[in-house]
């Protein structure tokens, strides 16, 4: 496990924390109801994908994908907890569900491309 492999997911996780630290009053009006779930799904999907790519190596792709989903889901739960301390933001179980779903989708995409690249 080398730092260069982990730099992209660490930078992306920091980006997520910066975004979720923005007070609710500074967030633009969303284009449709529950648009925030799409945002959660997308940003955590990228994090899941980056995490698997940092972790995976050949035959360990399955374990990396499972571990990445668990790790990113825990990160999402901590991030949701953190948001309750940000003005006009709140902790939301459905946001965490979207985070976990995004992590799962991102991990599956990374798993599929890693397995295809290895030729398994």
C-alpha positions as CSV (number, residue, x, y, z in Angstrom):
1,X,0.0,0.0,0.0
2,X,1.8,3.1,-1.3
3,X,0.8,6.7,-0.8
4,X,0.6,7.6,-4.5
5,X,-2.1,4.9,-5.0
6,X,-4.1,6.3,-2.1
7,X,-3.7,10.0,-3.0
8,X,-6.7,10.2,-5.3
9,X,-9.2,8.7,-2.9
10,X,-7.8,10.8,0.0
11,X,-8.0,14.0,-2.0
12,X,-11.6,13.1,-3.1
13,X,-12.5,12.4,0.5
14,X,-11.2,15.7,1.6
15,X,-13.2,17.4,-1.3
16,X,-16.3,15.7,0.1
17,X,-15.6,17.0,3.6
18,X,-15.1,20.5,2.2
19,X,-18.4,20.3,0.3
20,X,-20.4,18.9,3.3
21,X,-19.0,21.7,5.5
22,X,-20.7,24.4,3.5
23,X,-23.6,25.9,5.5
24,X,-27.0,25.0,4.1
25,X,-27.8,28.7,3.4
26,X,-24.9,28.8,0.9
27,X,-26.0,25.9,-1.1
28,X,-27.8,26.8,-4.4
29,X,-31.4,25.9,-4.9
30,X,-31.6,22.3,-6.2
31,X,-33.2,21.7,-9.6
32,X,-35.6,19.0,-8.4
33,X,-36.8,17.3,-5.2
34,X,-34.2,14.8,-3.9
35,X,-31.5,16.1,-6.2
36,X,-29.2,15.9,-3.2
37,X,-29.5,12.1,-3.3
38,X,-28.2,12.1,-6.9
39,X,-25.2,14.2,-5.7
40,X,-24.5,11.8,-2.8
41,X,-24.7,8.8,-5.1
42,X,-22.3,10.4,-7.6
43,X,-19.6,11.7,-5.2
44,X,-19.6,8.6,-3.2
45,X,-19.6,6.5,-6.3
46,X,-16.4,8.2,-7.4
47,X,-14.9,7.6,-3.9
48,X,-15.9,3.9,-4.1
49,X,-14.3,3.6,-7.5
50,X,-11.1,5.4,-6.5
51,X,-10.8,3.4,-3.3
52,X,-11.1,0.0,-5.1
53,X,-8.5,1.2,-7.7
54,X,-6.2,2.1,-4.8
55,X,-6.8,-1.1,-3.0
56,X,-7.1,-3.7,-5.8
57,X,-4.4,-5.7,-7.2
58,X,-5.1,-8.7,-9.3
59,X,-6.7,-11.5,-7.4
60,X,-7.5,-9.3,-4.5
61,X,-10.1,-7.3,-6.5
62,X,-13.1,-9.0,-4.8
63,X,-11.8,-8.4,-1.3
64,X,-10.9,-4.8,-2.2
65,X,-14.3,-4.1,-3.6
66,X,-16.0,-5.4,-0.4
67,X,-13.6,-3.6,1.9
68,X,-14.0,-0.4,-0.1
69,X,-17.8,-0.4,0.2
70,X,-17.5,-1.0,3.9
71,X,-14.9,1.8,4.3
72,X,-16.7,4.3,2.2
73,X,-20.0,3.6,3.8
74,X,-18.4,4.2,7.2
75,X,-16.9,7.4,5.9
76,X,-20.4,8.4,4.7
77,X,-21.9,7.7,8.1
78,X,-19.2,9.8,9.8
79,X,-19.8,12.6,7.3
80,X,-23.5,12.6,7.9
81,X,-22.9,12.8,11.7
82,X,-20.5,15.7,11.0
83,X,-23.2,17.6,9.1
84,X,-25.4,18.0,12.1
85,X,-22.9,20.6,13.4
86,X,-22.9,22.7,10.2
87,X,-25.5,25.5,10.2
88,X,-28.7,24.7,8.2
89,X,-27.4,21.1,7.6
90,X,-28.6,17.9,9.2
91,X,-27.8,14.3,9.5
92,X,-30.0,12.2,7.2
93,X,-30.3,8.4,7.0
94,X,-31.4,8.6,3.4
95,X,-28.3,10.6,2.5
96,X,-26.2,7.9,4.1
97,X,-28.1,5.2,2.1
98,X,-27.4,7.2,-1.1
99,X,-23.7,7.4,0.0
100,X,-23.5,3.6,0.5
101,X,-25.4,2.9,-2.8
102,X,-23.0,5.2,-4.6
103,X,-20.0,3.5,-3.0
104,X,-21.4,0.1,-4.1
105,X,-21.9,1.2,-7.7
106,X,-18.5,2.8,-7.9
107,X,-16.9,-0.3,-6.4
108,X,-18.7,-2.6,-8.8
109,X,-17.6,-0.5,-11.8
110,X,-14.0,-0.6,-10.5
111,X,-14.2,-4.3,-9.8
112,X,-15.5,-5.0,-13.3
113,X,-12.8,-3.0,-15.0
114,X,-10.1,-4.3,-12.8
115,X,-11.2,-7.9,-13.4
116,X,-11.4,-7.2,-17.2
117,X,-7.9,-5.7,-17.2
118,X,-6.4,-8.6,-15.3
119,X,-8.2,-11.0,-17.7
120,X,-10.1,-13.0,-15.1
